[in-house]
Amino acid sequence: MKYVIIESGAKQYKVKEGDIFNVEKVETKGKECTMDKVLMAVDGDKVKVGKPVLKDVKVFAEVIGEVKGEKLRVFKYNPDLRADRVAVGVAGLSQNQLTTRNPGRNWLRR
C-alpha cells in the first residue's frame, strides 16, 4: 500500500494516489501543485520518516475545484458589559486530487 502523510497549512493529511482531499484555499485551480512538505512516505515494506520533512520526496496534486467548509459560529461574551456578539463564517477550501504526471513515473519521486 502506497501512501504519504503531507502537511498543508497547519494540518496533516494521509493520502494515496487518486485520493480527493480538501486543504486550505490554494489559488491554482486546474493546475498541478507540488506538496513538498512530506512527513512520511510508505511504499509497501519501505517506510521513510522525515525529521521533520523528507527532502527527497515530492508529491504532485491537481487542484480540481473549490468547496465551502463547514459553517463556524463564534460566540463572544463580556460579563462586565453584559454584551455578547455572534460571528458566523465559512472557510474556503480547495479540493485536490493526488495525481501522477506520467503513468510510468513513480509518484513518490526521489
Contacts in CASP RR format, 6 or more apart in sequence:
PFRMAT RR
TARGET T0000
AUTHOR 0000-0000-0000
METHOD contacts of the structure
MODEL  1
MKYVIIESGAKQYKVKEGDIFNVEKVETKGKECTMDKVLMAVDGDKVKVG
KPVLKDVKVFAEVIGEVKGEKLRVFKYNPDLRADRVAVGVAGLSQNQLTT
RNPGRNWLRR
1 16 0 8 1.000
1 42 0 8 1.000
1 44 0 8 1.000
2 16 0 8 1.000
2 17 0 8 1.000
2 42 0 8 1.000
2 43 0 8 1.000
2 44 0 8 1.000
2 107 0 8 1.000
2 108 0 8 1.000
3 14 0 8 1.000
3 15 0 8 1.000
3 16 0 8 1.000
3 41 0 8 1.000
3 42 0 8 1.000
4 14 0 8 1.000
4 15 0 8 1.000
4 38 0 8 1.000
4 39 0 8 1.000
4 40 0 8 1.000
4 41 0 8 1.000
4 42 0 8 1.000
4 57 0 8 1.000
4 59 0 8 1.000
4 108 0 8 1.000
5 12 0 8 1.000
5 13 0 8 1.000
5 14 0 8 1.000
5 15 0 8 1.000
5 38 0 8 1.000
5 39 0 8 1.000
5 40 0 8 1.000
5 41 0 8 1.000
6 12 0 8 1.000
6 13 0 8 1.000
6 15 0 8 1.000
6 35 0 8 1.000
6 37 0 8 1.000
6 38 0 8 1.000
6 39 0 8 1.000
6 59 0 8 1.000
7 13 0 8 1.000
7 37 0 8 1.000
7 38 0 8 1.000
7 39 0 8 1.000
7 53 0 8 1.000
8 23 0 8 1.000
8 24 0 8 1.000
8 35 0 8 1.000
8 37 0 8 1.000
9 23 0 8 1.000
9 24 0 8 1.000
11 23 0 8 1.000
11 24 0 8 1.000
12 39 0 8 1.000
13 21 0 8 1.000
13 23 0 8 1.000
15 21 0 8 1.000
15 59 0 8 1.000
15 61 0 8 1.000
15 98 0 8 1.000
16 98 0 8 1.000
17 98 0 8 1.000
17 99 0 8 1.000
17 100 0 8 1.000
17 107 0 8 1.000
18 97 0 8 1.000
18 98 0 8 1.000
18 99 0 8 1.000
19 97 0 8 1.000
19 98 0 8 1.000
20 64 0 8 1.000
20 95 0 8 1.000
20 96 0 8 1.000
20 97 0 8 1.000
21 95 0 8 1.000
21 96 0 8 1.000
21 97 0 8 1.000
21 98 0 8 1.000
22 67 0 8 1.000
22 69 0 8 1.000
22 93 0 8 1.000
22 94 0 8 1.000
22 95 0 8 1.000
22 96 0 8 1.000
23 93 0 8 1.000
23 94 0 8 1.000
23 96 0 8 1.000
24 91 0 8 1.000
24 92 0 8 1.000
24 93 0 8 1.000
24 94 0 8 1.000
25 66 0 8 1.000
25 91 0 8 1.000
25 92 0 8 1.000
25 93 0 8 1.000
25 94 0 8 1.000
26 33 0 8 1.000
26 63 0 8 1.000
26 94 0 8 1.000
26 96 0 8 1.000
28 63 0 8 1.000
29 63 0 8 1.000
29 65 0 8 1.000
29 66 0 8 1.000
29 94 0 8 1.000
30 62 0 8 1.000
30 63 0 8 1.000
30 64 0 8 1.000
30 65 0 8 1.000
31 62 0 8 1.000
31 63 0 8 1.000
32 60 0 8 1.000
32 61 0 8 1.000
32 62 0 8 1.000
32 63 0 8 1.000
32 99 0 8 1.000
32 101 0 8 1.000
33 60 0 8 1.000
33 61 0 8 1.000
33 62 0 8 1.000
33 63 0 8 1.000
33 96 0 8 1.000
34 58 0 8 1.000
34 59 0 8 1.000
34 60 0 8 1.000
35 58 0 8 1.000
35 59 0 8 1.000
35 60 0 8 1.000
35 61 0 8 1.000
36 53 0 8 1.000
36 58 0 8 1.000
36 59 0 8 1.000
37 53 0 8 1.000
38 50 0 8 1.000
38 53 0 8 1.000
38 54 0 8 1.000
38 57 0 8 1.000
38 58 0 8 1.000
38 59 0 8 1.000
39 49 0 8 1.000
39 50 0 8 1.000
39 52 0 8 1.000
39 53 0 8 1.000
39 54 0 8 1.000
40 47 0 8 1.000
40 48 0 8 1.000
40 49 0 8 1.000
40 50 0 8 1.000
40 54 0 8 1.000
41 47 0 8 1.000
41 48 0 8 1.000
41 54 0 8 1.000
41 57 0 8 1.000
41 108 0 8 1.000
42 48 0 8 1.000
43 108 0 8 1.000
48 54 0 8 1.000
48 57 0 8 1.000
56 110 0 8 1.000
57 108 0 8 1.000
57 109 0 8 1.000
57 110 0 8 1.000
58 109 0 8 1.000
59 98 0 8 1.000
59 107 0 8 1.000
59 108 0 8 1.000
60 98 0 8 1.000
60 99 0 8 1.000
60 100 0 8 1.000
60 101 0 8 1.000
60 107 0 8 1.000
61 96 0 8 1.000
61 97 0 8 1.000
61 98 0 8 1.000
61 99 0 8 1.000
62 96 0 8 1.000
62 97 0 8 1.000
62 99 0 8 1.000
63 94 0 8 1.000
63 95 0 8 1.000
63 96 0 8 1.000
64 95 0 8 1.000
64 96 0 8 1.000
64 97 0 8 1.000
65 94 0 8 1.000
65 95 0 8 1.000
66 92 0 8 1.000
66 93 0 8 1.000
66 94 0 8 1.000
66 95 0 8 1.000
67 92 0 8 1.000
67 93 0 8 1.000
67 94 0 8 1.000
67 95 0 8 1.000
68 90 0 8 1.000
68 91 0 8 1.000
68 92 0 8 1.000
68 93 0 8 1.000
69 90 0 8 1.000
69 91 0 8 1.000
69 92 0 8 1.000
69 93 0 8 1.000
70 90 0 8 1.000
70 91 0 8 1.000
71 88 0 8 1.000
71 89 0 8 1.000
71 90 0 8 1.000
72 88 0 8 1.000
72 89 0 8 1.000
72 90 0 8 1.000
72 91 0 8 1.000
73 86 0 8 1.000
73 87 0 8 1.000
73 88 0 8 1.000
73 89 0 8 1.000
74 86 0 8 1.000
74 87 0 8 1.000
74 88 0 8 1.000
75 84 0 8 1.000
75 85 0 8 1.000
75 86 0 8 1.000
76 84 0 8 1.000
76 85 0 8 1.000
76 86 0 8 1.000
76 87 0 8 1.000
77 83 0 8 1.000
77 84 0 8 1.000
77 85 0 8 1.000
78 84 0 8 1.000
98 107 0 8 1.000
99 107 0 8 1.000
100 107 0 8 1.000
END
